[in-house]
Amino acid sequence: MKKLVFFFFLCMAFFARAQKTDTKLQNQIADLIKGFHGDIGVYVHDLKHNKIAAINADTIFPTASIVKISILIGVMDKIQKGALDYHQRVLYTDSLFYDEGDDILSRLKTVRPLN
């Protein structure tokens, strides 16, 4: 019986800490995306207050744009190390695309900066 009572209180503690939906923020986000003609997924987790706002958060989207984060990190690293200048122009052309592969990563090549 003690194990059952302990398990009950353990479950109650878990559910008491579960995230709560921030309906005000969720409604604000919904208003912002109302006129957009496309698919949008948003998930915000306020770690301080343990609240969430989610719109289509469990929808699966193609990740072609996520590669931009990796590129940004690589470019900023080269800027910090002095290999690139922040205001330096770099030219990318269609000739840089690989022919094989359907995904965005297969279309990228290393590009030398313009001098």
C-alpha positions in Angstrom: 0.0 0.0 0.0 2.9 2.4 0.8 4.3 1.8 -2.7 1.0 2.7 -4.2 0.7 5.9 -2.2 4.2 6.9 -3.0 3.6 6.2 -6.7 0.4 8.4 -6.6 2.3 11.3 -5.0 5.1 10.9 -7.5 2.7 11.1 -10.4 1.0 14.2 -8.9 4.4 15.9 -8.6 5.1 15.1 -12.2 1.8 16.5 -13.5 2.1 19.5 -11.3 5.4 20.4 -13.0 4.0 19.8 -16.5 4.1 22.7 -18.9 1.1 24.9 -19.1 0.0 26.7 -22.3 0.5 30.4 -22.4 -2.8 31.2 -24.2 -2.0 34.9 -24.4 1.2 34.3 -26.3 -0.3 31.6 -28.4 -3.1 33.9 -29.5 -0.6 36.7 -30.3 1.4 34.3 -32.5 -1.8 33.1 -34.2 -2.7 36.7 -34.9 0.8 37.3 -36.4 0.6 34.4 -38.8 -3.1 34.7 -39.7 -2.5 36.2 -43.1 0.4 33.9 -44.1 -0.4 31.6 -47.1 1.7 28.7 -46.3 2.5 26.1 -43.6 3.9 27.4 -40.3 5.0 25.5 -37.1 5.8 27.4 -33.9 6.9 26.1 -30.5 8.0 28.4 -27.7 8.9 27.1 -24.2 9.3 29.7 -21.5 11.8 28.0 -19.3 11.5 30.5 -16.4 7.8 30.0 -16.0 7.5 26.5 -17.6 4.8 27.6 -20.1 4.5 26.8 -23.8 2.9 28.2 -26.9 2.5 25.9 -29.8 0.9 26.0 -33.3 1.4 23.0 -35.5 4.3 22.1 -33.3 4.0 18.3 -34.1 3.8 18.9 -37.9 6.7 17.5 -39.9 8.2 20.1 -42.2 11.0 19.8 -44.8 14.3 21.0 -43.2 15.9 22.7 -46.2 16.2 26.0 -44.4 17.8 24.6 -41.3 21.1 24.3 -43.1 21.3 28.1 -42.8 22.1 27.8 -39.1 25.1 25.6 -39.8 26.3 28.0 -42.6 25.9 31.0 -40.3 27.9 29.3 -37.5 30.7 28.4 -40.0 30.8 31.9 -41.5 30.9 33.6 -38.0 33.7 31.2 -37.0 35.7 32.2 -40.0 35.1 35.9 -39.3 36.2 35.4 -35.6 39.4 33.6 -36.8 40.1 36.4 -39.3 39.6 34.2 -42.4 36.7 36.3 -43.6 35.7 39.9 -43.0 32.2 40.7 -41.8 31.6 43.2 -44.7 33.4 41.0 -47.3 31.3 40.1 -50.3 31.2 36.5 -51.4 29.8 35.5 -54.8 27.7 32.3 -55.2 26.6 31.2 -58.7 24.5 28.4 -60.2 27.7 26.7 -61.3 28.3 25.8 -57.7 25.5 23.3 -57.6 26.2 19.6 -57.7 24.2 17.6 -60.2 23.6 14.5 -58.0 21.2 14.4 -55.0 17.9 16.0 -54.3 18.5 17.5 -50.9 19.9 21.0 -50.2 23.1 19.7 -48.6 24.1 17.8 -51.8 24.0 21.2 -53.7 26.6 23.0 -51.6 30.3 23.3 -52.3 33.1 25.2 -50.6 33.3 28.7 -52.0 36.4 30.8 -51.9 35.8 34.4 -50.9 36.2 37.2 -53.4 39.3 39.4 -52.9 
